[in-house]
């Protein structure tokens, strides 16, 4: 089964329900990327790599608003 944008939006939404924590989201994205890399579209691969990069420092972090926007974008993708 292919890992979909809807799957990612649901996973991010669940994590965001506990409050926005960039490092937690980055770790989740890295785990998803590792576990599903052979099933990912280029679009999802790119999004997960962007999220994983948030561990590299604050200059790479999405704001809470940007994260909410990404979740909405994934739901409609």
Buried (B, 14 or more C-beta within 10 A) or exposed (E): EEBBBEBBBBBBBEBBEEEBEBEBBBBBBBEBBEEBEEEBEEEBBEBBEBBBBBBEEEEBBBEEEEBBEBBEEBBEB
